[in-house]
Amino acid sequence: MTKALVLFLLFAGIISSYSQTNDSSLDSLINQALLVSPKLKMLKAKYNASESRIEVNSNLPDPMLTLGLMNLPTNSFSFTQEPMTGKIVGLSQAFPFPGKLGSVADVAEKDAEIVTKEISDSENEIKKIISQNYWELVFVRKAIDVANESKILLKDIAEVVRANYSVSKASQQNLLKVELEITNITDRIEEMKSKENSLVSMINAQLLRDAQSFIYTNDLPSIEYLKITQNKLDSLAKSYRPFLEGIQLAKQKAELMKDLAEYDYYPNFNLSLQYSFRDKIEKTNMPLDDFFSVMVGLSIPLNYGGKVTAKVEEAEAMQNMYEEQYQASLQMLNGTFGSSIAKLNTLQERIKLIEEALLPQAQQTYSASLSSYQVAQIDFINVVDAQNKLYQVETNLYRLKSEYLKEINELEFLTGIEF
């Protein structure tokens, strides 16, 4: 029975072995996931395309070179028969209304800015996915450790029961009871190992690695309880959440698109230069001067069918849409923040209750029942029940702490800032 007491002390000591620093294993996994993520690479390529589109759409179109023959007589096709015959070289350049190209560039720049917010929000989402799966994996592994320690205790107790049974100091029911408990806890261990493999596969999927590549984990860190209000979370989300910033940028883009559409109420211009080469007239042997022409053209913005007005109205509707999307997102976040704060407070109280009351009580109950059983003061069933209660309390404590950390990860994603 001395061996059982030693194992009990080791078992009870597991609960205090928390790391006091940031989890370097988690940081390494997050960095690797961000490095290999196909989604991030896709968005970065999208950003490069958006950047290139600024130059594509905000510069003048290429000038037009024209070559031609003017007033060539059809009876001879001679350049020296008629004084109005000439060879023409022309150059023309289209010019949009002043300020329009700058407006086009402003719209294209907003597209690039919006993509940067998509990248940031996707990075935060990857961090959340890796972190939440990691903490769940830490919990499952710690639960397996606790279950294995409990199994060792039960096996040691079983040896004592067999010895007592052999000298008629324990009943066969006691022996069967402890064997059943060993079988039950073995089944729970196998179930948790299956969940462990599933979590490892999900993390490796984010890292583009083989599904069963080993994932190293540290102990659960000591928890610094978050003290924050719902209004503060709302304020942080408005300031730092890339998704919300992206909506605001989309609204600004719609405003710029309205400004751009209004330029269609004004004309565009075209400047043309022509030079005509003339040969001397053959009959009179008289040389002729060349001709030079300058022409300026402009489009007439008639707004056929109200097409320009429709573009302006479309841009205004887009502004309203993004404003309502922003408010709807804030409404959703507000409700989520309220639920998260309530959940964190509940988890905090339950963790404190276990650490300060349930765990010490379960440890004392198990120790007392073990001692009483040694002197035949209580039935063996009480020892097994006390051991099961201790196992459940310690496992539940790990679960609550991992849930607390995962909820913090969720809030970090929703607000866009680390706590």
Secondary structure as GFF3:
##gff-version 3
##sequence-region A 1 419
A	DSSP	alpha_helix	2	13	.	.	.	ID=ss1
A	DSSP	three_ten_helix	14	16	.	.	.	ID=ss2
A	DSSP	alpha_helix	24	36	.	.	.	ID=ss3
A	DSSP	alpha_helix	38	57	.	.	.	ID=ss4
A	DSSP	beta_strand	64	70	.	.	.	ID=ss5
A	DSSP	beta_strand	86	95	.	.	.	ID=ss6
A	DSSP	alpha_helix	100	166	.	.	.	ID=ss7
A	DSSP	alpha_helix	172	207	.	.	.	ID=ss8
A	DSSP	alpha_helix	230	240	.	.	.	ID=ss9
A	DSSP	alpha_helix	242	262	.	.	.	ID=ss10
A	DSSP	three_ten_helix	263	265	.	.	.	ID=ss11
A	DSSP	beta_strand	269	277	.	.	.	ID=ss12
A	DSSP	beta_strand	291	298	.	.	.	ID=ss13
A	DSSP	three_ten_helix	304	306	.	.	.	ID=ss14
A	DSSP	alpha_helix	307	353	.	.	.	ID=ss15
A	DSSP	pi_helix	354	358	.	.	.	ID=ss16
A	DSSP	alpha_helix	359	374	.	.	.	ID=ss17
A	DSSP	alpha_helix	380	415	.	.	.	ID=ss18
###
